[in-house]
Amino acid sequence: MALVSLLLRLGFWQLDRAQQKLQQQQLVNQRQENLWLDLPQEQVTHAINQQRVQLNGRLLHQTTWLLDNKVYQGQVGYEVLVPLLIENSNRLVIVNLGWVKASLDRNILPPLQEWTRVQTFSGLLHVASANPYRLSAPATQDWPKRIGDIDLVMMEQQLGFELSNGVYGAILRLDPTINIGYQKQWRWGNNMTVAKHQGYAFQWFALALTLALLTLYFSMRLHKEA
């Protein structure tokens, strides 16, 4: 009976996770329907994750980072990060241009394209979580720089020029449909769907029912034999 109780609790926990995921997805849908044409001045929190934005500006390709150890379709590569100077302002936001394949020789960096005109950049904001296990990248003076994780404070320091408003506290992941950038297939944390949580809940409840029926059957059988 203790095990049946545990299985039931696991089932209800999965249903609760499914409800939380449904509410979270509804909030995400609202953010993506609401288009921001500027970046707010307020403190950045995870509440703006997957918020749609559209900004006009120019990419500063002379300061480019390569986010290391990113895998796409079984191949190891980099995500290319470039500062965007927003038009008619001195504000910077780091733009993730997508994934490029890495060379087997670590000393050879991938060839990169440049988009130098003032253009419209649209996509979703991503607030990176701190990674306590990130590998420190070797300090180099040359660009592009390889980094093991997104550290906006470090990246702001590496830029080396005066910033009145600093680097914005979220990354702009470009919309896969625009003709700027590379391979853009974004992952957003835990991708388990509502249906999958509900499926796991069904499995836990089915196990609890099966165990309860087996317990009842063998208890009745022992009672008859006695």
Backbone hydrogen bonds, N-H to C=O, Kabsch-Sander energy under -0.5 kcal/mol:
donor,donor_aa,acceptor,acceptor_aa,energy
5,S,1,M,-2.4
6,L,2,A,-2.0
7,L,3,L,-2.5
8,L,4,V,-2.3
9,R,5,S,-2.1
10,L,6,L,-2.2
11,G,7,L,-2.0
12,F,8,L,-2.5
13,W,9,R,-2.3
14,Q,10,L,-2.0
15,L,11,G,-1.9
16,D,12,F,-2.3
17,R,13,W,-2.3
18,A,14,Q,-2.2
19,Q,15,L,-2.0
20,Q,16,D,-2.3
21,K,17,R,-2.6
22,L,18,A,-2.2
23,Q,19,Q,-2.3
24,Q,20,Q,-2.5
25,Q,21,K,-2.5
26,Q,22,L,-2.0
27,L,23,Q,-2.0
28,V,24,Q,-2.4
29,N,25,Q,-2.5
30,Q,26,Q,-1.8
31,R,27,L,-2.2
32,Q,28,V,-2.3
33,E,29,N,-1.4
34,N,30,Q,-1.4
35,L,33,E,-0.8
36,W,34,N,-0.5
36,W,52,R,-2.3
48,I,45,T,-1.6
49,N,46,H,-1.6
50,Q,125,L,-3.1
51,Q,48,I,-1.9
52,R,31,R,-1.1
53,V,123,G,-2.3
54,Q,36,W,-2.3
55,L,121,F,-3.0
57,G,119,Q,-2.3
58,R,85,L,-2.0
59,L,115,W,-0.7
60,L,83,P,-2.7
61,H,59,L,-1.1
63,T,60,L,-1.8
64,T,62,Q,-0.5
65,W,81,L,-2.9
66,L,145,K,-3.0
67,L,65,W,-0.6
67,L,79,E,-3.1
68,D,66,L,-0.7
68,D,147,I,-3.0
70,K,77,G,-2.4
71,V,69,N,-0.5
72,Y,75,Q,-2.6
75,Q,72,Y,-1.9
77,G,70,K,-2.3
78,Y,100,V,-2.6
79,E,67,L,-1.6
80,V,98,G,-2.6
81,L,65,W,-2.7
81,L,79,E,-0.6
82,V,95,V,-2.5
84,L,93,V,-2.5
85,L,58,R,-2.7
85,L,83,P,-0.5
86,I,84,L,-0.8
86,I,91,R,-2.2
87,E,56,N,-3.3
89,S,86,I,-1.2
92,L,166,G,-1.0
93,V,84,L,-1.6
95,V,82,V,-3.1
96,N,172,L,-2.8
97,L,80,V,-3.2
97,L,95,V,-0.8
99,W,183,Q,-3.2
100,V,78,Y,-2.8
102,A,76,V,-2.1
103,S,108,I,-0.6
106,R,104,L,-0.7
108,I,105,D,-2.0
109,L,107,N,-0.6
116,T,114,E,-0.5
119,Q,57,G,-2.7
119,Q,117,R,-0.5
121,F,55,L,-3.7
121,F,119,Q,-0.5
122,S,120,T,-0.5
123,G,53,V,-1.9
124,L,173,R,-2.2
125,L,51,Q,-2.1
126,H,171,I,-2.6
128,A,126,H,-0.8
134,R,131,N,-1.5
145,K,64,T,-2.2
147,I,66,L,-2.4
151,D,149,D,-0.7
155,M,151,D,-2.6
156,E,152,L,-2.4
157,Q,153,V,-1.8
158,Q,154,M,-2.2
159,L,155,M,-1.2
160,G,156,E,-0.8
160,G,157,Q,-0.6
165,N,90,N,-0.5
168,Y,92,L,-2.6
171,I,126,H,-3.0
172,L,94,I,-2.7
173,R,124,L,-2.8
173,R,171,I,-0.7
174,L,96,N,-1.6
174,L,172,L,-0.7
175,D,122,S,-2.7
178,I,175,D,-1.6
180,I,178,I,-1.0
182,Y,97,L,-3.4
183,Q,99,W,-1.8
184,K,182,Y,-0.5
185,Q,183,Q,-0.6
191,N,189,G,-0.7
197,H,193,T,-1.9
198,Q,194,V,-2.4
199,G,195,A,-2.2
200,Y,196,K,-2.3
201,A,197,H,-2.2
202,F,198,Q,-2.2
203,Q,199,G,-1.9
204,W,200,Y,-2.3
205,F,201,A,-2.6
206,A,202,F,-2.6
207,L,203,Q,-2.4
208,A,204,W,-2.3
209,L,205,F,-2.5
210,T,206,A,-2.6
211,L,207,L,-2.6
212,A,208,A,-2.3
213,L,209,L,-2.6
214,L,210,T,-2.5
215,T,211,L,-2.4
216,L,212,A,-2.4
217,Y,213,L,-2.6
218,F,214,L,-2.5
219,S,215,T,-2.0
220,M,216,L,-2.3
221,R,217,Y,-2.3
222,L,218,F,-2.4
223,H,219,S,-2.0
224,K,220,M,-2.2
225,E,221,R,-2.2
226,A,222,L,-1.7
